[in-house]
Amino acid sequence: MPDELSLKEYFERIFDEREKALNLAFRSQQDALGIATTALNRELEHLNKLRVECVTKEEFTRAIDAIKSDIHRLEQAQGRQEGKSISVTDGRALLFSVIAVALSVALIIVQFVHH
């Protein structure tokens, strides 16, 4: 019976086939792990570049505080300018009032003298 296998040969073939399948699965897992590692490293490099480009929270807070300070100074300067404008306007109004009073007094005197 040349087609017959001994029990030992049968088990050896089964073990060989399973070992080949396990080795193939292991190599596939190794390849997948290598691909995943490469992709992960690429992502980490990308994240590191983004981290370098991004400002920290402290830098952002400092920049916002500087902008707020500039806005406050500009508002104060504008207020001073408006105050000067109001003062100039008040001065002009006072001058016109004085002129109007002087003219009124002059007209009263002229009318009094003529009567």
N, CA, C and O of each residue as an XYZ file, in Angstrom:
460
protein
N       0.817     -1.168      0.000
C       0.000      0.000      0.000
C       0.871      1.246      0.000
O       1.145      1.864      1.029
N       1.280      1.569     -1.193
C       2.156      2.712     -1.298
C       1.438      4.043     -1.064
O       2.095      5.014     -0.690
N       0.125      4.131     -1.266
C      -0.595      5.380     -1.074
C      -0.920      5.648      0.382
O      -1.380      6.733      0.737
N      -0.689      4.695      1.186
C      -1.020      4.871      2.591
C       0.122      5.577      3.310
O       1.298      5.366      3.014
N      -0.263      6.424      4.265
C       0.722      7.145      5.064
C       0.719      6.572      6.460
O      -0.303      6.132      6.988
N       1.861      6.594      7.012
C       1.906      6.173      8.407
C       1.357      7.308      9.252
O       1.323      8.458      8.815
N       0.945      6.997     10.411
C       0.405      7.990     11.325
C       1.439      9.080     11.592
O       1.088     10.255     11.705
N       2.687      8.705     11.692
C       3.761      9.668     11.944
C       3.882     10.636     10.763
O       3.975     11.848     10.960
N       3.881     10.102      9.542
C       3.997     10.948      8.357
C       2.792     11.887      8.246
O       2.933     13.056      7.889
N       1.634     11.367      8.551
C       0.419     12.182      8.509
C       0.538     13.384      9.450
O       0.269     14.519      9.055
N       0.939     13.129     10.682
C       1.075     14.221     11.645
C       2.195     15.193     11.260
O       2.082     16.399     11.475
N       3.281     14.651     10.686
C       4.365     15.526     10.251
C       3.894     16.471      9.142
O       4.254     17.648      9.137
N       3.096     15.962      8.209
C       2.561     16.810      7.135
C       1.618     17.879      7.702
O       1.673     19.047      7.316
N       0.771     17.457      8.609
C      -0.158     18.414      9.215
C       0.621     19.495      9.967
O       0.321     20.683      9.846
N       1.615     19.077     10.737
C       2.421     20.060     11.476
C       3.182     20.972     10.527
O       3.276     22.175     10.772
N       3.729     20.418      9.441
C       4.453     21.236      8.463
C       3.527     22.277      7.818
O       3.883     23.448      7.683
N       2.336     21.822      7.426
C       1.381     22.748      6.808
C       0.950     23.834      7.798
O       0.854     25.006      7.434
N       0.697     23.453      9.016
C       0.312     24.452     10.033
C       1.471     25.390     10.342
O       1.276     26.587     10.552
N       2.673     24.836     10.367
C       3.838     25.692     10.616
C       4.007     26.698      9.480
O       4.313     27.864      9.730
N       3.810     26.261      8.231
C       3.887     27.172      7.093
C       2.811     28.263      7.213
O       3.080     29.441      6.976
N       1.609     27.860      7.579
C       0.511     28.826      7.720
C       0.808     29.820      8.840
O       0.568     31.018      8.693
N       1.333     29.316      9.962
C       1.686     30.202     11.074
C       2.821     31.153     10.689
O       2.790     32.333     11.037
N       3.813     30.641      9.977
C       4.918     31.491      9.523
C       4.419     32.563      8.554
O       4.847     33.716      8.619
N       3.519     32.179      7.663
C       2.948     33.134      6.726
C       2.144     34.207      7.478
O       2.256     35.396      7.178
N       1.345     33.784      8.443
C       0.558     34.739      9.245
C       1.483     35.650     10.035
O       1.230     36.851     10.138
N       2.557     35.093     10.597
C       3.509     35.887     11.365
C       4.187     36.924     10.471
O       4.325     38.083     10.864
N       4.617     36.513      9.258
C       5.248     37.454      8.331
C       4.256     38.543      7.914
O       4.627     39.709      7.780
N       3.010     38.160      7.712
C       1.991     39.156      7.350
C       1.799     40.152      8.488
O       1.677     41.355      8.257
N       1.772     39.648      9.709
C       1.641     40.551     10.860
C       2.866     41.455     10.984
O       2.735     42.636     11.306
N       4.045     40.911     10.732
C       5.270     41.713     10.762
C       5.209     42.818      9.702
O       5.562     43.965      9.973
N       4.764     42.467      8.508
C       4.639     43.463      7.428
C       3.621     44.539      7.809
O       3.868     45.730      7.615
N       2.475     44.116      8.351
C       1.450     45.080      8.754
C       1.972     45.988      9.860
O       1.712     47.191      9.859
N       2.704     45.411     10.796
C       3.288     46.203     11.872
C       4.296     47.205     11.325
O       4.351     48.344     11.788
N       5.087     46.794     10.355
C       6.054     47.702      9.728
C       5.351     48.849      9.016
O       5.779     49.999      9.114
N       4.285     48.545      8.308
C       3.519     49.582      7.603
C       2.893     50.544      8.606
O       2.944     51.761      8.424
N       2.302     49.995      9.664
C       1.670     50.831     10.688
C       2.707     51.711     11.381
O       2.444     52.881     11.659
N       3.878     51.155     11.657
C       4.941     51.921     12.303
C       5.400     53.071     11.404
O       5.611     54.187     11.880
N       5.552     52.805     10.129
C       5.945     53.848      9.182
C       4.900     54.953      9.129
O       5.233     56.138      9.143
N       3.640     54.557      9.068
C       2.557     55.551      9.033
C       2.520     56.359     10.325
O       2.336     57.575     10.298
N       2.696     55.682     11.450
C       2.692     56.380     12.741
C       3.858     57.360     12.836
O       3.685     58.487     13.299
N       5.032     56.939     12.405
C       6.193     57.847     12.418
C       5.965     59.062     11.531
O       6.345     60.178     11.886
N       5.339     58.840     10.368
C       5.035     59.951      9.468
C       4.063     60.924     10.142
O       4.232     62.139     10.048
N       3.051     60.389     10.817
C       2.085     61.243     11.532
C       2.754     62.006     12.666
O       2.473     63.187     12.867
N       3.639     61.341     13.411
C       4.335     62.009     14.509
C       5.227     63.134     13.992
O       5.307     64.197     14.609
N       5.889     62.908     12.875
C       6.703     63.968     12.275
C       5.824     65.144     11.879
O       6.185     66.301     12.094
N       4.675     64.842     11.302
C       3.742     65.897     10.906
C       3.250     66.667     12.137
O       3.185     67.896     12.116
N       2.911     65.954     13.194
C       2.456     66.613     14.418
C       3.557     67.466     15.040
O       3.279     68.547     15.559
N       4.780     67.003     14.996
C       5.899     67.794     15.517
C       6.068     69.088     14.722
O       6.337     70.141     15.300
N       5.911     69.013     13.402
C       5.996     70.223     12.581
C       4.878     71.187     12.955
O       5.103     72.391     13.075
N       3.676     70.657     13.137
C       2.558     71.515     13.535
C       2.795     72.133     14.904
O       2.481     73.303     15.120
N       3.346     71.358     15.826
C       3.606     71.859     17.177
C       4.597     73.006     17.128
O       4.448     73.988     17.855
N       5.600     72.894     16.283
C       6.591     73.958     16.149
C       5.944     75.211     15.567
O       6.273     76.330     15.963
N       5.018     75.013     14.620
C       4.379     76.152     13.977
C       3.345     76.826     14.876
O       3.119     78.032     14.776
N       2.734     76.062     15.733
C       1.669     76.603     16.583
C       2.260     77.380     17.752
O       3.342     77.068     18.250
N       1.521     78.398     18.173
C       1.947     79.146     19.336
C       1.427     78.457     20.588
O       0.404     77.772     20.561
N       2.139     78.648     21.668
C       1.683     78.081     22.928
C       0.593     78.963     23.505
O       0.382     80.087     23.050
N      -0.086     78.456     24.491
C      -1.155     79.217     25.132
C      -0.585     80.479     25.775
O      -1.215     81.536     25.737
N       0.593     80.371     26.360
C       1.229     81.533     26.992
C       1.555     82.603     25.951
O       1.324     83.790     26.182
N       2.087     82.183     24.816
C       2.406     83.146     23.755
C       1.125     83.820     23.256
O       1.103     85.027     23.013
N       0.061     83.028     23.106
C      -1.213     83.578     22.659
C      -1.733     84.592     23.668
O      -2.199     85.667     23.288
N      -1.654     84.251     24.970
C      -2.129     85.161     26.020
C      -1.317     86.447     26.014
O      -1.880     87.534     26.141
N       0.002     86.338     25.869
C       0.849     87.539     25.817
C       0.479     88.412     24.622
O       0.404     89.634     24.743
N       0.251     87.792     23.480
C      -0.103     88.559     22.279
C      -1.441     89.264     22.474
O      -1.585     90.431     22.112
N      -2.416     88.566     23.041
C      -3.733     89.175     23.288
C      -3.600     90.324     24.278
O      -4.199     91.381     24.079
N      -2.818     90.131     25.350
C      -2.624     91.198     26.332
C      -1.963     92.421     25.694
O      -2.331     93.555     26.000
N      -0.995     92.196     24.814
C      -0.335     93.313     24.129
C      -1.323     94.058     23.238
O      -1.308     95.287     23.174
N      -2.177     93.311     22.557
C      -3.183     93.953     21.697
C      -4.163     94.756     22.540
O      -4.522     95.879     22.187
N      -4.600     94.168     23.671
C      -5.518     94.895     24.555
C      -4.869     96.167     25.084
O      -5.521     97.207     25.173
N      -3.588     96.088     25.433
C      -2.863     97.254     25.918
C      -2.787     98.333     24.838
O      -2.985     99.515     25.118
N      -2.498     97.918     23.597
C      -2.450     98.881     22.486
C      -3.812     99.534     22.275
O      -3.899    100.743     22.062
N      -4.866     98.740     22.335
C      -6.218     99.290     22.166
C      -6.518    100.290     23.278
O      -7.087    101.352     23.028
N      -6.135     99.947     24.505
C      -6.377    100.852     25.644
C      -5.632    102.178     25.443
O      -6.196    103.250     25.661
N      -4.364    102.098     25.026
C      -3.589    103.323     24.783
C      -4.216    104.156     23.668
O      -4.282    105.381     23.763
N      -4.675    103.482     22.611
C      -5.316    104.213     21.515
C      -6.610    104.880     21.974
O      -6.905    106.013     21.593
N      -7.380    104.165     22.798
C      -8.617    104.759     23.323
C      -8.312    105.973     24.188
O      -9.014    106.982     24.120
N      -7.246    105.874     25.014
C      -6.866    107.016     25.851
C      -6.426    108.198     24.982
O      -6.805    109.341     25.235
N      -5.625    107.907     23.958
C      -5.163    108.978     23.073
C      -6.346    109.615     22.355
O      -6.404    110.835     22.199
N      -7.275    108.792     21.925
C      -8.457    109.314     21.252
C      -9.274    110.166     22.218
O      -9.786    111.221     21.844
N      -9.394    109.704     23.459
C     -10.112    110.481     24.472
C      -9.452    111.828     24.719
O     -10.134    112.844     24.856
N      -8.118    111.835     24.775
C      -7.408    113.103     24.958
C      -7.638    114.025     23.774
O      -7.840    115.229     23.932
N      -7.604    113.431     22.567
C      -7.841    114.245     21.370
C      -9.264    114.795     21.374
O      -9.485    115.959     21.039
N     -10.223    113.959     21.753
C     -11.600    114.424     21.821
C     -11.732    115.481     22.910
O     -12.478    116.447     22.752
N     -11.012    115.301     24.010
C     -11.018    116.295     25.084
C     -10.473    117.621     24.595
O     -11.018    118.678     24.913
N      -9.393    117.569     23.819
C      -8.830    118.800     23.257
C      -9.822    119.415     22.294
O     -10.002    120.632     22.275
N     -10.464    118.585     21.498
C     -11.448    119.105     20.550
C     -12.596    119.749     21.298
O     -13.089    120.807     20.908
N     -13.018    119.106     22.373
C     -14.105    119.678     23.173
C     -13.641    120.981     23.789
O     -14.392    121.956     23.828
N     -12.401    121.006     24.274
C     -11.871    122.232     24.868
C     -11.795    123.340     23.832
O     -12.162    124.480     24.115
N     -11.328    123.020     22.648
C     -11.253    124.016     21.584
C     -12.655    124.476     21.224
O     -12.894    125.668     21.030
N     -13.569    123.539     21.135
C     -14.958    123.889     20.824
C     -15.543    124.749     21.925
O     -16.210    125.749     21.658
N     -15.285    124.349     23.184
C     -15.766    125.162     24.306
C     -15.138    126.548     24.276
O     -15.815    127.536     24.562
N     -13.854    126.637     23.935
C     -13.166    127.927     23.844
C     -13.774    128.800     22.759
O     -13.972    130.002     22.941
N     -14.065    128.174     21.632
C     -14.686    128.933     20.538
C     -16.080    129.434     20.960
O     -16.446    130.582     20.710
N     -16.831    128.553     21.596
C     -18.173    128.944     22.042
C     -18.090    130.082     23.045
O     -18.882    131.023     23.006
N     -17.120    129.980     23.942
C     -16.936    131.052     24.927
C     -16.557    132.357     24.235
O     -17.071    133.422     24.578
N     -15.661    132.269     23.265
C     -15.250    133.457     22.518
C     -16.446    134.081     21.799
O     -16.653    135.293     21.869
N     -17.224    133.261     21.116
C     -18.413    133.777     20.425
C     -19.422    134.365     21.413
O     -20.075    135.370     21.132
N     -19.535    133.719     22.573
C     -20.452    134.254     23.602
C     -19.976    135.614     24.083
O     -20.777    136.537     24.238
N     -18.675    135.741     24.320
C     -18.115    137.022     24.767
C     -18.332    138.078     23.695
O     -18.725    139.205     24.000
N     -18.078    137.719     22.438
C     -18.280    138.666     21.339
C     -19.758    139.060     21.254
O     -20.088    140.231     21.064
N     -20.641    138.065     21.400
C     -22.073    138.354     21.329
C     -22.501    139.275     22.473
O     -23.285    140.202     22.271
N     -21.980    139.013     23.678
C     -22.310    139.864     24.826
C     -21.757    141.261     24.595
O     -22.435    142.254     24.860
N     -20.516    141.340     24.097
C     -19.903    142.653     23.841
C     -20.695    143.409     22.789
O     -20.925    144.609     22.938
N     -21.116    142.736     21.734
C     -21.923    143.391     20.709
C     -23.275    143.836     21.274
O     -23.770    144.923     20.974
N     -23.858    142.954     22.106
C     -25.138    143.318     22.725
C     -24.983    144.549     23.606
O     -25.808    145.462     23.564
N     -23.921    144.566     24.406
C     -23.668    145.722     25.278
C     -23.423    146.961     24.425
O     -23.916    148.044     24.740
N     -22.651    146.798     23.334
C     -22.367    147.934     22.445
C     -23.654    148.445     21.819
O     -23.857    149.656     21.731
N     -24.526    147.544     21.384
C     -25.797    147.960     20.797
C     -26.682    148.660     21.821
O     -27.344    149.648     21.506
N     -26.690    148.146     23.046
C     -27.485    148.783     24.105
C     -26.950    150.190     24.362
O     -27.720    151.139     24.507
N     -25.625    150.314     24.417
C     -25.026    151.634     24.662
C     -25.358    152.571     23.508
O     -25.728    153.726     23.722
N     -25.225    152.071     22.287
C     -25.528    152.905     21.112
C     -26.992    153.326     21.148
O     -27.295    154.495     20.908
N     -27.882    152.431     21.433
C     -29.300    152.786     21.503
C     -29.572    153.754     22.655
O     -30.380    154.673     22.517
N     -28.908    153.552     23.775
C     -29.096    154.438     24.920
C     -28.604    155.834     24.620
O     -29.217    156.830     25.003
N     -27.467    155.885     23.917
C     -26.888    157.186     23.578
C     -27.780    157.879     22.564
O     -27.951    159.092     22.682
N     -28.326    157.254     21.639
C     -29.157    157.853     20.608
C     -30.508    158.258     21.147
O     -31.183    159.062     20.503
N     -30.925    157.782     22.227
C     -32.251    158.149     22.757
C     -32.095    159.189     23.750
O     -33.082    159.647     24.325
